[in-house]
Amino acid sequence: MAVCNQDTANFIRDGKKIVGVALNYMDVVKARNVPVPKEPLIFLKPTSSYLREGRPIIIPKVFSKVAYEVELGVVIGARCKNVSKENAMKYVSGYCLALDLTAQCNLAAARAAGHPWTLGKGFDTSTPVSRFIPFDDVDDPHTLPLWLKVNGQVKQQGCTADLIFKVPDIISYVSKYMTLEPNDLILTGTPNGSDAFKAGDEIECGMAEFARLKFQVCGE
């Protein structure tokens, strides 16, 4: 049983930060022919980017290429700092299914110039999430199949077993630099297959038997 703040079921309302991990699936590393990261590659997203099911994903008019990324989300249940890998799971209250929508047009330019990723990762509606899934409902967060469809066609299929850095690794690493607080969300990374979508598309995704989401896409 994890150390749990009971209010974490309201992580969308009460969370202070979203911590993302980039390049965290081995199939992505192989597809891009890049070195395996030696440490988790971390970025932040504002909580204003959250989106609940039933509302549309809105592509900002300033972006020409926005891509889907289906992910396991990990909800923090208790304040933690400098946590060991062995104790990290005690600070998890539960999980969610999430999309980390990414303006690839913006990120490509930012990477080339050595600039931050904030605008390409943190725009409004860029973090659609499912309901809260309690910790005890999931026997092992590292055996969860993930999938995503666009207009009924499968675009991403993967499993959290292929995470390069597992959930305890990420929590321990991040907590060395910043305090994790109840309702914070960690986005653990996406499997291969991320690609652009457009206004008028329908995005559907799922995580094992625990969550399934569907969103309509609109232009701004």
N, C-alpha and C positions, 0 to 999 in steps of 0.2 A: 504493500500500500504506500503510495507516495504521500509526502507532506503536501497538503492541499488547502488552499484558501477556497472556501465554498463559493465565493463570488466569481470564480474564474469562468463559470458558465456564461458570464457576461463580458467575456474578453473583448468583444467588438466595442462595447460601450465604454469599458473601463481601462483598456490597455493604453500604455504610455509609448510603446515603441514596437516596431516590427523589424526583426533582424533577419536578413536574408543571407543565404550561402550560395555562392556562384560556383559553377564547374565542379559539382559534387557527385556526379554519376560517371562510372567508368566507361559506359558506352559513349558518353559525350566526349570524354577525353580522347578515346580512340577515333571517333568520327572526325574530330577536329585536328587530330595528329599533334596534340600539344602535350607538354610534360604533365604528369600527375602532380597536383598541388601538394606541397609539403605541409602546409597549414591551411585551415579553412579560409576561403576568400569571402570576407564579410562586407555587407553593405546595409544601409538602413532605409526604411520606408516610413512615411508618416502614417499615423492611424486614420487620417482623413481619406486615405486611399481605400479603406474597407468598403466592400459592397456585399449586401445581402441578396440572396436569391429572390427573384420576383422583380428586381429592378434591372435596367439594361446596362450593359457595358457601353461606355461612351468614349469613342476615340477622339482625342483632341485634334482640332483642325491643324495644329502646328506640326503634327506628326504624319509622315508618309508611310511608315512601316511599323506596325505594332504586332508583336507575336505573343502567342499563348505559351504558358509553362505550367503544367500540372504538378502539384507538390503535396507532400505531407507537411502539415503545420503542427507545431508542438507548442502547447500552451503552458506557460510557467505558473506554478501554483503558490510559490513562496519566495520571498526575497533571498537572493543568494549572491555571494561574491567569493571568488577564489575557490570554486568547488572542484573537488577531485572527480575524475572520471568514474570512480567506484561509487561515489555518492550522488552523482548528477541526477539520476532518475528519481531520487527522492523529491526533487523540486519540480517535477512534471505533474500537472494536475489532469492533463488530457490532451486531446488532439483535435485536428480538423482537417478537412480537405480544402485545399487552397489553389488559387491561380495567381501566379506572379506574372502579371502582364508587363511586357517590356517593349519600349519604343526602340527597336533595333536601329532605326535611323539615327536616333539621338546617341545611343550608346556607341555606335561605330565611330562617330565623330569625337565623342568624349574620350574613348580609349586612345584614338590616334593622337589626340592633343594632350593626353595625360590629365584630363579633367574629371571631376566627380560624375557619378552616375545618377544623381538625385532626380533630375528632371525626367529621365527616361524610365525610371523605376517607380517614382512616387506620385504620378499624376492621379487625379480623381478617378475612381472606379478601377484602379489597377490591382487591387487585392480582393477579388471575390472569395468568399469563404463560406463553408458549410456551418451547420450547427456544431456546438461543442460536443465532443465525444469523450466521456469520462475515462480516466486512466485505466481503471479496472476492466473496462469493456474490451481492451486490446491486449491480448496475451504477449505479443511481441511486435513492436513498431517497425521491426526490420524484416518483416515477411509480408508486407502489404502490396498487392498489385495496384498499379495506377494506370488509368487509361484516359484518353481524351479523343473526342470526335468533333469534327466541324461539318455541319450540314449532313450528319449521319455517317460520315466517312472517318474511319479510325486514323488518327494522326500521331498519337503517342501511346506507347505501351511499355511499361517498365515495372520494376519492383524495388521496394526500398531495401531489399537485400543487396542491391548494387551500389548503395551509398558508399562513397569513399570515406567520408567522415560520418560516423554513426551519431545518433542523438547524444549520448554521453560525451563524445569527443567535442561536439559543437558547444554544448552547454559549458563544459569545463573551460574550453578555449575562450569563449566570449566573456565568461565571468572573470577572467584574469584582467580584462580591460574595462569592463563596465558592469555595474550592478544590474542583475536581472530581477525584475519585480513581478508581483502577481499580475496576471493578465497580459504580460508581454507575449508576443508570438514569434516563434522561430520558423522561418521557411527553409526547409532542408535541402532544396535543390530540385531540379527537374531532369527526367531521363531524356534521351535523344528524341528528336523529332519536332522540336520547337520550330514554328514557322509563322509567317504573317497571316492575319485574318483581316476582314474588311467589314464595313457597315453592311447590314443585311444578313450577315452570317448568324448561325445558331451554334453556340459552343456547349457541348455536354461533356461532363467528366465524372469519374468515379474512383473510389478507393475501397477495394475489397467489398464486403457487405455493409460497410459502415456509413458510407456517404455517397450521394449522387447529386450533381448540380446541373442546371441548364440555364443558359443566359442568351438573350437576344443582344445583338450588337448594333449600335447606332452611331452615326456620325454627329459631330458637334455642330 
